[in-house]
Amino acid sequence: MTTSEATDRQVQAISSDEDVVRVRQLVRTAAVAAKLSLVDQTKVVTAASELARNTLVYGGGGSAEVCRVLNGSRHGVRIVFTDSGPGIADVELALTDGYTSGTGMGLGLSGARRLVDEFHLDTAVGAGTTVAVVKWAR
Amino acid sequence: MALNAEQAERLGQLLSTHSDRISQRWSEVAAAPLKGRLTVAEAARHTGELQAQLRSALLAGATGVDSVHSAELRALLTELSRSRARMGFTASETATSVFALKTALYEAADVEKGDDAALRDYVAWSALIDELGLFTFEAYSRAREEIITAQGEQLLELSTPVVKLWEGVVAVPLVGTLDSARAQVVMERLLEALVDTGSPYAIIDITGVPAVDTQVAQHVLKTVMAARLMGAECIISGIRPQIAQTIVTLGIEFGDIVTKASLADALRHAVQRRNADQRAVKREA
């Protein structure tokens, strides 16, 4: 991940549908504060919504850490989703459009990756999953 | 267990012998913090019922809130907590009505005189009253939770209206978060409205949905498919520029479903299609 200063760090536990909404609101607030354009705000909020729901549904709950980042003069929003669920066995497959191990559309993880500027997926079977994403202001 | 059998019996007897004095003082102390929101007569009726129930429980052999003989007392306390919760009293104000008995007992039992046996009894009775108060507190919070759940359900119903926009055109304006529970309500309402009004066109307006993610899209698509099975055509409207770009990046495809930027566009489209249908019917006839 790019070296950058982080400010306004906030952590939200994810254990219910309401928490997904709270994560979305935190991200929206951070995106507005980082002066992202309306399109980029919507993109990062939607990506956060997908990843938070994955944390809840596939990771069995976890947490999201939202913070604003500054890299030189560039502002951005970083969100780190952590769960201690079963992990992802085949990352390539999980990132394929249309593949789902559940009942969704199979676009959440792969779509979220396209919606953000930086995407780091760290997972191992039985060791949980961590997804870190960054969206930079243009 | 809060008391031993003798202490319970002595309390029961005290409640019988000084019945009037205790009930008057209890209702006075209980009504004071309610600041006139409950009349003295109502407060007196509540404390009177509690006193009678407590006395019969104690004389029947109850030694605590959990005793088998306290079943009716528990029911009464629960009922009291519920009605207070509905009337908007706080949990403290509700429990205070029970704790007020301590003051009344203190005076009736002449604890001031300072004999040790009376003091020991009073401490044990106090513990019983604490138990009753805590029971009230718990019943109160349960009642509040029920009220909140009921309000949530009411909100769910309120926030999903299906409106008739034109002859043969119904619309569902979606506002807020579209979770699975709401999506289910929306689908049911829309399908019912299609049958009730005999409308061949339905507009689903997502202007008020702040984030359209795959879950929202999936719910909307399922609703559209269900409406199609019933022979109705759905139009999705309220797709703002930022939502459109996000949907494309996310990779969601709406296929051959008609989508429009605004509700007005969607209505115009539906009305034109409907007029075309009617002209076609006339030509055939």
HADDOCK unambig.tbl for C-alpha pairs under 7 A between the chains (distance, minus, plus):
assign (segid A and resid 38 and name CA) (segid B and resid 242 and name CA) 6.66 0.50 0.50
assign (segid A and resid 39 and name CA) (segid B and resid 242 and name CA) 4.53 0.50 0.50
assign (segid A and resid 42 and name CA) (segid B and resid 211 and name CA) 6.86 0.50 0.50
assign (segid A and resid 42 and name CA) (segid B and resid 242 and name CA) 6.37 0.50 0.50
assign (segid A and resid 42 and name CA) (segid B and resid 243 and name CA) 6.95 0.50 0.50
assign (segid A and resid 42 and name CA) (segid B and resid 246 and name CA) 6.94 0.50 0.50
assign (segid A and resid 43 and name CA) (segid B and resid 246 and name CA) 5.49 0.50 0.50
assign (segid A and resid 46 and name CA) (segid B and resid 211 and name CA) 5.90 0.50 0.50
assign (segid A and resid 46 and name CA) (segid B and resid 212 and name CA) 6.77 0.50 0.50
assign (segid A and resid 46 and name CA) (segid B and resid 213 and name CA) 5.58 0.50 0.50
assign (segid A and resid 49 and name CA) (segid B and resid 213 and name CA) 6.87 0.50 0.50
assign (segid A and resid 50 and name CA) (segid B and resid 213 and name CA) 6.63 0.50 0.50
assign (segid A and resid 105 and name CA) (segid B and resid 214 and name CA) 6.66 0.50 0.50
assign (segid A and resid 105 and name CA) (segid B and resid 218 and name CA) 6.96 0.50 0.50
assign (segid A and resid 107 and name CA) (segid B and resid 214 and name CA) 6.85 0.50 0.50
assign (segid A and resid 107 and name CA) (segid B and resid 250 and name CA) 6.77 0.50 0.50
assign (segid A and resid 107 and name CA) (segid B and resid 251 and name CA) 6.75 0.50 0.50
assign (segid A and resid 108 and name CA) (segid B and resid 214 and name CA) 6.34 0.50 0.50
assign (segid A and resid 111 and name CA) (segid B and resid 249 and name CA) 6.62 0.50 0.50
assign (segid A and resid 111 and name CA) (segid B and resid 250 and name CA) 4.07 0.50 0.50
assign (segid A and resid 111 and name CA) (segid B and resid 251 and name CA) 6.22 0.50 0.50
assign (segid A and resid 112 and name CA) (segid B and resid 250 and name CA) 6.59 0.50 0.50
assign (segid A and resid 114 and name CA) (segid B and resid 249 and name CA) 6.22 0.50 0.50
assign (segid A and resid 114 and name CA) (segid B and resid 250 and name CA) 6.74 0.50 0.50
assign (segid A and resid 115 and name CA) (segid B and resid 249 and name CA) 6.21 0.50 0.50
assign (segid A and resid 115 and name CA) (segid B and resid 250 and name CA) 6.66 0.50 0.50
